Amino acid sequence: MAHCSSRVYRLLDGQGLPHPELDDLFESLEAAQEAAHRWCEAKGLIPQLADARVIQTVVAQQFGVEVSTLKGDWRTLRHAGPAGQVMPRLQQA
């Protein structure tokens, strides 16, 4: 990724790689999350009449999210996986 002045987001799969079907750059976290939500709905992963908590859980299980840095690197905001697994915990000595 070239040096850029604004941040962009991308969706990750369960292996921490760019998602194979939604390998795109999103201008906002909300746009990335909306694309992930639509994908989950299209795949039938979200039950009808699901509340916001269930939808968020399903999306979080399927997708991780990265954000670009100003230097052009990527930083993981969230890994795909069980709800509540925002970032891996550091081992305490």
DRENDREN-202960 format. One line per 5 residues: number of its first residue (from 1); their letters; for each residue x, y, z of C-alpha. Coordinates in steps of 0.2 Angstrom, whole numbers. Layout:
// DRENDREN-202960
NUM) a) X,Y,Z | ...
END
This chain:
// DRENDREN-202960
1) mahcs) 0,0,0 | 7,17,-5 | 9,31,8 | -8,39,11 | -15,53,21
6) srvyr) -32,45,26 | -36,29,34 | -45,15,25 | -51,-2,32 | -52,-19,26
11) lldgq) -60,-35,31 | -51,-51,37 | -55,-69,36 | -53,-81,51 | -35,-84,46
16) glphp) -31,-65,48 | -29,-63,29 | -39,-51,18 | -57,-59,16 | -57,-69,-1
21) elddl) -75,-62,-6 | -74,-45,2 | -56,-40,-2 | -59,-22,-4 | -54,-5,4
26) fesle) -68,4,14 | -67,23,18 | -75,20,35 | -76,7,48 | -95,8,47
31) aaqea) -94,5,28 | -84,-11,31 | -96,-17,45 | -111,-14,33 | -103,-24,19
36) ahrwc) -99,-38,32 | -117,-37,38 | -124,-38,20 | -112,-53,16 | -118,-63,32
41) eakgl) -136,-59,27 | -133,-65,9 | -125,-81,16 | -140,-84,27 | -130,-83,43
46) ipqla) -141,-70,52 | -157,-77,58 | -173,-68,53 | -179,-55,66 | -161,-56,74
51) darvi) -158,-41,86 | -142,-30,85 | -132,-41,97 | -135,-57,87 | -131,-48,71
56) qtvva) -115,-40,79 | -110,-58,86 | -112,-66,69 | -102,-53,59 | -88,-53,72
61) qqfgv) -87,-72,71 | -85,-71,52 | -74,-55,50 | -59,-47,57 | -55,-28,53
66) evstl) -39,-19,49 | -35,-1,48 | -22,7,37 | -8,17,46 | -2,34,39
71) kgdwr) 14,25,34 | 5,12,24 | 5,-3,36 | -10,-12,43 | -16,-13,61
76) tlrha) -28,-26,67 | -43,-19,76 | -52,-35,78 | -49,-53,74 | -63,-64,67
81) gpagq) -69,-76,80 | -80,-78,95 | -89,-63,102 | -79,-53,114 | -62,-58,106
86) vmprl) -58,-40,102 | -39,-42,102 | -28,-56,109 | -24,-54,127 | -6,-52,132
91) qqa) 1,-66,143 | 4,-59,161 | 20,-65,169
END
